[in-house]
Amino acid sequence: MTVGKVRPRPDALTGGRAARLEPMTSMLREQWSGRMGFVLAATGSAVGLGSIWKFPYIAGMNGGGLFILVYVACVALIALPVLIAEIMLGRHTRRATVAAVRCVAGKRSVWLVAGWIGVLGSGLILSYYSVVGGWTLHYLFHAARGAGELTTAASAQAQYREMLSSPWVTLSTHLIFMSLTTLVVAGGVSGGLERANRALMPALLLLMGALLVHGFGLPGFDAALSFTFWPRLEEFTAKAVLVALGHSFFSLSVGLGAMLTYGSYLSQREDIPLSAFAIAMLDTLISLLACLVVFPILFTHELRPDAGPGLIFFSLPIAFGQMPGGNIWALLFFGLLAIAALASAISMLEVVTAHLIEELDWPRRRAAWVSGLGIAILGVPAAWSESVWLFSDGFAKAMQGLGLPALDWFQAVDGFASNLLLPLGGLGLSALVAWSLGEADRQGAYRSGSAFGHTYGLWRQALRWIAIPAIILITVQALATA
């Protein structure tokens, strides 16, 4: 593991303004061992549950190949510039979230809100994301036991409802998932995050490859290929453009400070534009391949491809129950989901952990376990949103009494974090880099270690005049439809 103390110049981060880095006292800044470790970890952060089930669904239902073309354009013009900006800010300041913003803008700047949104948003999203991660562990354990041979929608729905209605099952799997996440983060950058992702990402690709080979041989493969990639103009609407725009932004895990935090462990020798491009390409490729994992199974067994989250917990279990060796394929698939969920969860917990390390000068293990325990406790209401009246019907009635939509705890926190905190955080961090960071520092941060420094002008214009207005549009659209 490579570590070293930060030796900042007083004016290195603000184009000559007065803000300066605070002393790091006993804290040593860890680093990735190289570009590959960073790219694998950042790709793991980006590839979450949404890449496996959400992208296939929204691509298939919004114009197929035409949607994919627009989505790829949105990734290149919107998500990629923001991703580069976050990584740059992290590496340039050698700090995460709040401390990084403070280095650039000062101790009392309004820009600090963007940093705090990253910490708060990461903790909130992980509090319920870990619950869904626990569901994947439950189905994985179920498949490993050789149980759950489901052949009808009724039996699949009954199993799902049985899981949600059991406070013990949802709580225990949530706590197991959070414990696994915390163990990785407590191990440090090189010994924890990097080592875990060097194992998780190849395992994810290996499992996806096995499921792809299986899909190629299914009768429904041709129908799945056409449904996903054939352009269907009649299904491509203005709303589909907004869906592509929103998913391109959220799919790369920007807006919560995860990429900023990961960037703070990156050496000055590494090429940020190249690394960001590799992350975006891998994330998009995995999302596209997920279509050829999920849809061949559904079309072969004549199941609906528009089931949304039900693709995981309703439709696919039925298909696995009908195919020879179904438990093996279920084991592979839910193993794939669990890995994707864990890789993303690690990055969210790292945001909160890094904040405690920097602000309180805590050792990593203490910061990781305090963060993990706090988020695990915060996630209990989400785990019990279907089984405990206080967090389900009772909470929904309280929301309704305030004139708000009647949502349970899980739904309300998800809506608040996804529709408000995440886009606002992305907007704040992007605008900070685009407008507040001095020109010399911004250009130096982009060009440092890069063979693509000549693209700086294009990136800056894309960030200022394409990505930031698009984030504003995403935020307005999300709030309007919330």
C-alpha positions as CSV (number, residue, x, y, z in Angstrom):
1,M,0.0,0.0,0.0
2,T,1.3,3.4,-1.0
3,V,0.8,6.2,1.4
4,G,2.2,9.7,1.8
5,K,1.6,13.0,3.5
6,V,0.0,15.8,1.5
7,R,2.2,18.8,1.0
8,P,-0.1,21.5,-0.4
9,R,0.8,24.9,-1.6
10,P,-1.2,27.6,0.2
11,D,-2.7,28.8,-3.0
12,A,-2.7,25.6,-4.9
13,L,-6.4,25.0,-4.9
14,T,-8.0,28.3,-5.3
15,G,-6.2,30.2,-8.0
16,G,-4.4,32.3,-5.4
17,R,-7.3,32.8,-3.0
18,A,-6.9,32.4,0.8
19,A,-8.3,28.9,1.3
20,R,-5.7,26.3,2.2
21,L,-5.6,22.7,3.2
22,E,-5.9,21.9,6.9
23,P,-3.2,19.9,8.7
24,M,-3.7,16.2,8.3
25,T,-2.1,15.5,11.7
26,S,-1.8,11.7,12.2
27,M,-3.7,10.8,9.0
28,L,-1.8,9.4,6.1
29,R,-3.4,9.5,2.7
30,E,-3.8,6.0,1.2
31,Q,-3.6,5.5,-2.6
32,W,-4.6,2.9,-5.2
33,S,-1.8,0.7,-6.3
34,G,-2.4,1.8,-9.9
35,R,-5.0,2.7,-12.6
36,M,-6.4,-0.8,-12.8
37,G,-7.3,-0.9,-9.1
38,F,-9.0,2.5,-9.3
39,V,-10.9,1.6,-12.5
40,L,-12.2,-1.7,-11.1
41,A,-13.3,-0.1,-7.8
42,A,-14.9,2.9,-9.6
43,T,-16.7,0.5,-12.1
44,G,-17.9,-1.5,-9.1
45,S,-19.3,1.6,-7.6
46,A,-21.2,2.4,-10.9
47,V,-22.4,-1.1,-11.6
48,G,-25.2,-1.6,-9.1
49,L,-28.5,-3.4,-9.0
50,G,-29.9,-0.9,-11.5
51,S,-27.5,-1.9,-14.2
52,I,-28.7,-5.5,-14.0
53,W,-32.5,-5.0,-14.0
54,K,-33.3,-1.4,-14.6
55,F,-31.4,-0.7,-17.8
56,P,-32.7,-3.7,-19.7
57,Y,-36.2,-2.8,-18.7
58,I,-36.0,0.9,-19.7
59,A,-34.1,0.2,-22.9
60,G,-36.6,-2.4,-24.1
61,M,-39.7,-0.3,-23.2
62,N,-38.4,3.0,-24.6
63,G,-37.4,2.3,-28.2
64,G,-34.8,-0.4,-28.0
65,G,-31.8,0.5,-30.2
66,L,-32.8,4.1,-30.6
67,F,-32.9,4.5,-26.8
68,I,-29.5,3.0,-26.5
69,L,-28.0,5.4,-29.1
70,V,-29.4,8.4,-27.1
71,Y,-28.3,6.9,-23.8
72,V,-24.7,6.4,-25.1
73,A,-24.7,10.0,-26.3
74,C,-25.9,11.2,-22.9
75,V,-23.2,9.2,-21.2
76,A,-20.5,10.8,-23.4
77,L,-21.9,14.4,-23.2
78,I,-23.3,14.6,-19.7
79,A,-22.3,11.8,-17.3
80,L,-18.6,11.5,-18.4
81,P,-17.8,15.3,-18.0
82,V,-19.3,15.2,-14.5
83,L,-17.4,12.0,-13.7
84,I,-14.2,13.6,-14.7
85,A,-15.0,16.7,-12.6
86,E,-15.6,14.7,-9.5
87,I,-12.5,12.6,-9.8
88,M,-10.4,15.7,-10.6
89,L,-11.7,17.5,-7.5
90,G,-10.8,14.5,-5.3
91,R,-7.3,14.1,-6.6
92,H,-6.6,17.8,-6.8
93,T,-7.5,18.4,-3.1
94,R,-6.5,14.9,-1.9
95,R,-9.6,15.1,0.3
96,A,-13.2,13.7,0.2
97,T,-16.6,15.5,0.0
98,V,-16.8,18.3,2.6
99,A,-13.1,18.7,3.1
100,A,-12.5,18.8,-0.7
101,V,-15.1,21.6,-1.1
102,R,-13.7,23.5,1.8
103,C,-10.2,23.4,0.3
104,V,-11.5,25.1,-2.9
105,A,-14.3,27.4,-1.6
106,G,-13.3,28.2,2.0
107,K,-14.7,27.3,5.4
108,R,-17.9,29.3,5.3
109,S,-18.8,29.0,1.6
110,V,-22.3,28.0,0.4
111,W,-20.6,25.4,-1.8
112,L,-20.1,23.3,1.4
113,V,-23.7,22.3,1.0
114,A,-22.7,20.1,-2.0
115,G,-20.2,18.3,0.1
116,W,-22.6,17.7,3.0
117,I,-25.2,16.4,0.5
118,G,-22.7,13.8,-0.6
119,V,-22.2,12.5,2.9
120,L,-25.9,12.6,3.8
121,G,-27.0,11.2,0.5
122,S,-24.6,8.3,0.6
123,G,-25.7,7.4,4.1
124,L,-29.4,7.6,3.3
125,I,-29.2,5.7,0.1
126,L,-27.0,3.0,1.6
127,S,-29.5,2.6,4.5
128,Y,-32.2,1.2,2.1
129,Y,-29.9,0.0,-0.7
130,S,-28.4,-2.5,1.8
131,V,-32.0,-3.8,2.5
132,V,-32.3,-4.7,-1.2
133,G,-28.8,-6.1,-1.1
134,G,-30.0,-8.3,1.8
135,W,-32.9,-9.5,-0.4
136,T,-30.4,-10.7,-3.0
137,L,-28.6,-12.6,-0.3
138,H,-31.8,-14.2,0.9
139,Y,-32.6,-15.4,-2.7
140,L,-28.9,-16.5,-3.0
141,F,-29.1,-18.5,0.2
142,H,-32.4,-20.0,-1.0
143,A,-31.0,-21.1,-4.3
144,A,-27.9,-22.5,-2.6
145,R,-30.1,-24.7,-0.4
146,G,-31.8,-26.1,-3.5
147,A,-35.1,-24.6,-2.4
148,G,-37.6,-22.5,-4.3
149,E,-38.5,-24.5,-7.4
150,L,-41.2,-21.9,-8.4
151,T,-43.3,-22.5,-11.5
152,T,-46.2,-20.0,-11.2
153,A,-46.6,-16.3,-10.6
154,A,-48.5,-17.1,-7.4
155,S,-45.8,-19.2,-5.9
156,A,-43.1,-16.6,-6.8
157,Q,-45.2,-13.8,-5.3
158,A,-45.9,-15.8,-2.2
159,Q,-42.2,-16.3,-1.6
160,Y,-41.5,-12.6,-2.1
161,R,-44.3,-11.6,0.2
162,E,-43.2,-14.1,2.8
163,M,-39.7,-12.6,2.8
164,L,-41.0,-9.0,3.1
165,S,-43.5,-9.9,5.8
166,S,-40.8,-11.4,8.1
167,P,-39.1,-8.7,10.2
168,W,-36.5,-11.2,11.2
169,V,-35.5,-12.2,7.6
170,T,-35.4,-8.6,6.3
171,L,-33.5,-7.3,9.3
172,S,-31.0,-10.2,9.5
173,T,-30.1,-10.1,5.8
174,H,-29.8,-6.3,6.0
175,L,-27.4,-6.6,8.9
176,I,-25.4,-9.3,7.2
177,F,-25.0,-7.2,4.0
178,M,-23.9,-4.2,6.0
179,S,-21.4,-6.2,8.0
180,L,-19.8,-7.5,4.7
181,T,-19.7,-4.0,3.4
182,T,-18.1,-2.6,6.6
183,L,-15.5,-5.4,6.7
184,V,-14.3,-4.4,3.3
185,V,-14.2,-0.6,4.0
186,A,-12.4,-1.2,7.3
187,G,-9.6,-3.0,5.5
188,G,-8.5,0.3,3.9
189,V,-8.0,1.4,0.3
190,S,-5.4,-1.1,-0.9
191,G,-6.2,-3.9,1.5
192,G,-10.0,-3.5,1.6
193,L,-11.6,-1.6,-1.3
194,E,-9.0,-2.5,-4.0
195,R,-8.6,-6.1,-3.0
196,A,-12.3,-6.7,-2.8
197,N,-13.0,-5.1,-6.2
198,R,-10.2,-7.0,-7.8
199,A,-12.1,-10.1,-6.8
200,L,-15.7,-8.9,-7.1
201,M,-15.5,-7.4,-10.6
202,P,-13.8,-10.4,-12.4
203,A,-16.3,-12.6,-10.5
204,L,-19.2,-10.4,-11.8
205,L,-17.9,-10.6,-15.4
206,L,-17.4,-14.4,-15.1
207,L,-20.9,-15.0,-13.8
208,M,-22.3,-12.7,-16.5
209,G,-20.4,-14.6,-19.1
210,A,-21.8,-17.9,-17.9
211,L,-25.3,-16.5,-18.0
212,L,-24.7,-15.0,-21.4
213,V,-23.6,-18.4,-22.8
214,H,-26.7,-19.9,-21.3
215,G,-28.8,-17.2,-22.9
216,F,-27.4,-17.8,-26.4
217,G,-28.8,-21.3,-26.4
218,L,-32.3,-20.4,-25.3
219,P,-35.2,-20.2,-27.8
220,G,-36.0,-16.7,-26.7
221,F,-32.5,-15.2,-27.5
222,D,-33.5,-13.8,-31.0
223,A,-36.6,-12.2,-29.5
224,A,-34.5,-10.7,-26.7
225,L,-31.9,-9.4,-29.1
226,S,-34.6,-7.7,-31.2
227,F,-36.5,-6.3,-28.2
228,T,-33.4,-4.7,-26.8
229,F,-31.5,-3.5,-29.8
230,W,-33.9,-3.0,-32.7
231,P,-34.9,0.7,-33.1
232,R,-38.6,1.2,-32.5
233,L,-39.4,4.8,-33.4
234,E,-43.1,4.5,-32.3
235,E,-42.0,3.8,-28.7
236,F,-39.4,6.6,-28.5
237,T,-40.9,9.7,-27.1
238,A,-39.7,12.9,-25.4
239,K,-40.2,11.1,-22.1
240,A,-37.8,8.4,-23.3
241,V,-35.1,11.1,-23.9
242,L,-35.5,12.2,-20.2
243,V,-35.3,8.6,-19.1
244,A,-32.0,8.2,-21.0
245,L,-30.8,11.5,-19.7
246,G,-31.5,10.6,-16.1
247,H,-30.2,7.1,-16.2
248,S,-26.9,8.2,-17.9
249,F,-26.3,10.5,-15.0
250,F,-27.2,8.2,-12.2
251,S,-25.6,5.1,-13.7
252,L,-22.0,6.3,-13.2
253,S,-22.5,6.9,-9.5
254,V,-21.9,10.6,-9.7
255,G,-23.5,13.2,-7.4
256,L,-22.9,11.6,-4.0
257,G,-19.1,12.1,-3.7
258,A,-18.2,8.5,-4.2
259,M,-16.1,9.2,-7.3
260,L,-14.7,12.3,-5.7
261,T,-13.6,10.2,-2.7
262,Y,-12.1,7.4,-4.9
263,G,-10.4,10.1,-6.9
264,S,-8.7,11.5,-3.7
265,Y,-6.7,8.2,-3.5
266,L,-5.5,8.5,-7.1
267,S,-1.9,9.2,-8.0
268,Q,-1.0,12.4,-9.9
269,R,0.6,10.1,-12.5
270,E,-2.7,8.5,-13.5
271,D,-4.7,9.7,-16.5
272,I,-8.1,10.9,-15.3
273,P,-9.8,11.4,-18.7
274,L,-8.7,7.9,-19.8
275,S,-9.7,6.3,-16.5
276,A,-13.1,8.0,-16.6
277,F,-13.7,6.8,-20.2
278,A,-12.8,3.2,-19.2
279,I,-15.2,3.4,-16.2
280,A,-18.1,4.7,-18.4
281,M,-17.4,2.2,-21.2
282,L,-17.3,-0.8,-18.8
283,D,-20.5,0.3,-17.0
284,T,-22.3,0.8,-20.3
285,L,-21.1,-2.6,-21.6
286,I,-22.2,-4.4,-18.5
287,S,-25.7,-2.7,-18.7
288,L,-26.0,-3.8,-22.4
289,L,-24.9,-7.4,-21.6
290,A,-27.4,-7.5,-18.8
291,C,-30.1,-7.3,-21.5
292,L,-28.9,-10.5,-23.0
293,V,-28.8,-12.2,-19.6
294,V,-32.3,-11.3,-18.5
295,F,-34.5,-11.1,-21.6
296,P,-33.7,-14.5,-23.2
297,I,-34.9,-16.2,-20.0
298,L,-38.1,-14.1,-19.9
299,F,-39.0,-14.6,-23.6
300,T,-38.2,-18.3,-23.5
301,H,-40.7,-18.8,-20.7
302,E,-43.2,-16.2,-22.1
303,L,-42.9,-13.9,-19.1
304,R,-43.5,-10.1,-19.2
305,P,-40.4,-8.0,-19.8
306,D,-42.0,-4.9,-18.3
307,A,-42.2,-6.0,-14.7
308,G,-39.8,-3.5,-13.4
309,P,-38.2,-4.6,-10.0
310,G,-40.4,-7.7,-10.3
311,L,-38.0,-8.9,-13.0
312,I,-35.7,-10.0,-10.2
313,F,-38.1,-11.3,-7.5
314,F,-41.1,-12.4,-9.5
315,S,-40.4,-13.3,-13.2
316,L,-36.9,-14.7,-13.1
317,P,-37.6,-17.1,-10.1
318,I,-40.5,-18.5,-12.1
319,A,-38.2,-19.0,-15.1
320,F,-35.5,-20.6,-13.0
321,G,-38.1,-23.0,-11.5
322,Q,-39.1,-24.1,-15.0
323,M,-35.7,-24.8,-16.5
324,P,-33.4,-27.8,-16.0
325,G,-30.8,-27.1,-13.4
326,G,-32.8,-24.0,-12.4
327,N,-31.2,-23.7,-9.0
328,I,-27.7,-23.5,-10.5
329,W,-28.8,-20.7,-12.8
330,A,-30.6,-19.0,-9.9
331,L,-27.4,-19.3,-7.8
332,L,-25.3,-17.7,-10.6
333,F,-27.8,-14.9,-11.2
334,F,-28.4,-13.9,-7.6
335,G,-24.7,-14.2,-7.0
336,L,-24.2,-11.7,-9.8
337,L,-26.7,-9.4,-8.2
338,A,-25.2,-9.7,-4.7
339,I,-21.7,-8.8,-6.1
340,A,-23.1,-5.8,-8.0
341,A,-24.9,-4.6,-4.9
342,L,-21.9,-5.1,-2.6
343,A,-19.5,-3.2,-4.9
344,S,-21.8,-0.2,-5.0
345,A,-22.4,-0.3,-1.3
346,I,-18.7,-0.3,-0.5
347,S,-18.3,3.1,-2.3
348,M,-21.2,4.7,-0.5
349,L,-19.9,3.6,2.9
350,E,-16.4,4.8,2.0
351,V,-17.8,8.4,1.5
352,V,-19.1,8.5,5.1
353,T,-16.0,6.7,6.5
354,A,-13.6,9.1,4.7
355,H,-15.5,12.0,6.0
356,L,-15.2,10.8,9.6
357,I,-11.5,10.1,9.1
358,E,-10.8,13.6,7.8
359,E,-13.1,15.6,10.1
360,L,-12.4,13.7,13.4
361,D,-9.0,12.3,12.7
362,W,-10.2,8.8,13.5
363,P,-8.4,5.6,12.5
364,R,-10.1,3.9,9.6
365,R,-11.4,0.9,11.4
366,R,-13.2,3.0,14.0
367,A,-14.6,5.3,11.3
368,A,-15.8,2.4,9.2
369,W,-17.5,0.5,12.0
370,V,-19.1,3.6,13.5
371,S,-20.4,4.6,10.0
372,G,-21.5,1.0,9.2
373,L,-23.3,0.7,12.5
374,G,-25.0,4.0,12.2
375,I,-26.2,3.3,8.7
376,A,-27.3,-0.2,9.7
377,I,-29.5,1.3,12.4
378,L,-30.8,3.9,10.0
379,G,-31.8,1.1,7.6
380,V,-34.0,-0.7,10.2
381,P,-37.1,1.2,9.3
382,A,-36.5,0.5,5.6
383,A,-36.1,-3.2,6.3
384,W,-39.4,-3.2,8.2
385,S,-41.3,-1.0,5.7
386,E,-43.4,-4.0,4.7
387,S,-43.8,-5.8,8.0
388,V,-44.0,-3.2,10.9
389,W,-47.1,-0.9,10.9
390,L,-45.1,2.1,12.2
391,F,-42.9,2.2,9.1
392,S,-45.5,1.0,6.6
393,D,-49.2,2.0,6.9
394,G,-48.6,4.2,9.9
395,F,-45.8,6.2,8.1
396,A,-47.9,6.4,4.9
397,K,-50.9,7.8,6.9
398,A,-48.6,10.4,8.5
399,M,-47.2,11.4,5.1
400,Q,-50.8,11.7,3.8
401,G,-51.7,13.9,6.8
402,L,-49.0,16.3,5.8
403,G,-50.4,16.6,2.3
404,L,-47.6,14.4,0.8
405,P,-47.9,11.2,-1.2
406,A,-48.8,8.2,1.0
407,L,-45.5,6.4,0.9
408,D,-43.9,4.0,3.4
409,W,-40.5,4.7,4.9
410,F,-38.6,2.9,2.2
411,Q,-40.3,4.7,-0.7
412,A,-40.2,8.1,1.0
413,V,-36.4,8.0,1.8
414,D,-35.7,6.6,-1.7
415,G,-37.7,9.5,-3.3
416,F,-36.0,12.1,-1.2
417,A,-32.5,10.9,-1.8
418,S,-32.8,9.9,-5.5
419,N,-35.0,12.8,-6.7
420,L,-33.5,15.6,-4.6
421,L,-30.2,14.9,-2.9
422,L,-28.4,13.1,-5.7
423,P,-29.0,15.6,-8.5
424,L,-28.4,18.6,-6.2
425,G,-25.1,17.0,-5.1
426,G,-24.1,16.4,-8.7
427,L,-25.1,19.9,-9.7
428,G,-23.2,21.5,-6.8
429,L,-19.9,19.6,-7.3
430,S,-20.0,20.1,-11.1
431,A,-20.7,23.8,-10.8
432,L,-17.9,24.1,-8.2
433,V,-15.4,22.6,-10.6
434,A,-16.8,24.4,-13.6
435,W,-17.0,27.9,-12.2
436,S,-15.3,28.3,-8.8
437,L,-12.0,26.4,-9.2
438,G,-9.4,28.7,-10.7
439,E,-8.6,28.3,-14.4
440,A,-5.0,27.4,-13.9
441,D,-5.8,24.8,-11.2
442,R,-8.7,23.3,-13.2
443,Q,-6.6,23.0,-16.3
444,G,-3.6,21.6,-14.4
445,A,-5.8,19.1,-12.6
446,Y,-7.2,17.9,-15.9
447,R,-3.9,17.7,-17.8
448,S,-1.8,16.1,-14.9
449,G,-0.7,12.7,-16.0
450,S,-3.0,12.6,-19.0
451,A,-2.2,11.9,-22.7
452,F,-5.5,13.6,-23.5
453,G,-4.8,17.1,-22.1
454,H,-5.6,18.6,-25.5
455,T,-9.3,17.7,-24.9
456,Y,-9.5,20.1,-21.9
457,G,-11.4,22.8,-23.7
458,L,-14.0,20.4,-25.0
459,W,-14.5,18.9,-21.6
460,R,-14.8,22.3,-19.9
461,Q,-17.5,23.5,-22.4
462,A,-19.4,20.2,-22.2
463,L,-19.4,20.4,-18.4
464,R,-20.5,24.1,-18.3
465,W,-23.0,24.2,-21.2
466,I,-24.3,20.6,-21.6
467,A,-23.9,18.6,-18.4
468,I,-24.9,21.3,-15.8
469,P,-28.1,22.4,-17.7
470,A,-29.0,18.7,-18.2
471,I,-28.6,18.1,-14.4
472,I,-31.0,21.0,-13.8
473,L,-33.4,19.5,-16.3
474,I,-33.2,16.1,-14.5
475,T,-33.8,17.7,-11.2
476,V,-36.9,19.6,-12.3
477,Q,-38.3,16.6,-14.1
478,A,-37.7,14.3,-11.1
479,L,-39.4,16.8,-8.7
480,A,-42.3,17.3,-11.1
481,T,-43.0,13.6,-11.3
482,A,-42.3,12.8,-7.7
